[in-house]
Amino acid sequence: MSDDILERYQQVSQAIRAAAEAAGRAADAVTLVAVSKTHDADTIRPVLEAGQRVFGENKVQEAKAKWPALREDFPDVELRLIGPLQSNKAGEAVALFDVIETVDREKIAREIGKEMAKQDRRPRLYVQVNTGEEPQKAGIAPGEAVAFVERCRSEHGLSIEGLMCIPPANENPGPHFALLEKLAKEAGLSHLSMGMSGDYEAAIGFGATSVRVGSAIFGARDYG
Ligand SMILES: *Cc1c(COP(=O)(O)O)cnc(C)c1O
């Protein structure tokens, strides 16, 4: 089990480097965010031992239960929140995560700003864009994204590092990656979090600076 995971981890790491080079970028230009949601500490530990340091989780409570103990052994871990954030969890998220990728509305921006001041902690921040304008999906509408990034700076004192998107499940993701890249350029941002297990190599071709890969490393998730 753990051998399979390590083998897939090496394959994904290699494919990321190859895709970056194929796109004319440095082999190490793209950060792998290993998405460990639903997997327990015993499953994650071998990947840490293999050298991976950047991990993504989509729930504050789950991350809080798993990561403080792992971090005692691996203090240089970078933990990223990639799931929707409720404003009443903003304090916990600011305390736990090094990067919050899902800033997507005024209220969250305000709460994160308040908590950063209160806790004197400054996680790096991404604005999530709902590139497919899907009603059930989190993220700011593409037409409002650039103004929202500007308001995060001017009204909430937040420095935004980049944009993040999750393209619609059954569409060619290419146009969504291209749209995110265009919006980031307009907003003056250089970091793009895009690409998952099924499309991370494509995303790298469109300029992804980080890819969020779960099942291609850890295998299928069991939500039972
Ligand atoms: C679960 C998740 C991923 C990883 O998905 P895989 O298809 O398993 O690689 C990436 N991004 C977000 C926001 C997720 O919730």
PDBQT file of the ligand as one rigid body, heavy atoms in Angstrom, charges set to zero:
ROOT
HETATM    1  C1  LIG A 301      -9.718  17.081  -3.630  1.00  0.00    +0.000 C 
HETATM    2  C2  LIG A 301      -9.188  18.267  -4.298  1.00  0.00    +0.000 A 
HETATM    3  C3  LIG A 301      -8.084  18.182  -5.167  1.00  0.00    +0.000 A 
HETATM    4  C4  LIG A 301      -7.411  16.880  -5.534  1.00  0.00    +0.000 C 
HETATM    5  O1  LIG A 301      -8.210  16.151  -6.407  1.00  0.00    +0.000 OA
HETATM    6  P1  LIG A 301      -7.637  14.864  -7.175  1.00  0.00    +0.000 P 
HETATM    7  O2  LIG A 301      -8.500  14.761  -8.377  1.00  0.00    +0.000 OA
HETATM    8  O3  LIG A 301      -7.797  13.710  -6.236  1.00  0.00    +0.000 OA
HETATM    9  O4  LIG A 301      -6.236  15.125  -7.499  1.00  0.00    +0.000 OA
HETATM   10  C5  LIG A 301      -7.608  19.358  -5.729  1.00  0.00    +0.000 A 
HETATM   11  N1  LIG A 301      -8.169  20.563  -5.458  1.00  0.00    +0.000 NA
HETATM   12  C6  LIG A 301      -9.216  20.674  -4.630  1.00  0.00    +0.000 A 
HETATM   13  C7  LIG A 301      -9.781  22.031  -4.370  1.00  0.00    +0.000 C 
HETATM   14  C8  LIG A 301      -9.765  19.546  -4.019  1.00  0.00    +0.000 A 
HETATM   15  O5  LIG A 301     -10.813  19.690  -3.191  1.00  0.00    +0.000 OA
ENDROOT
TORSDOF 0
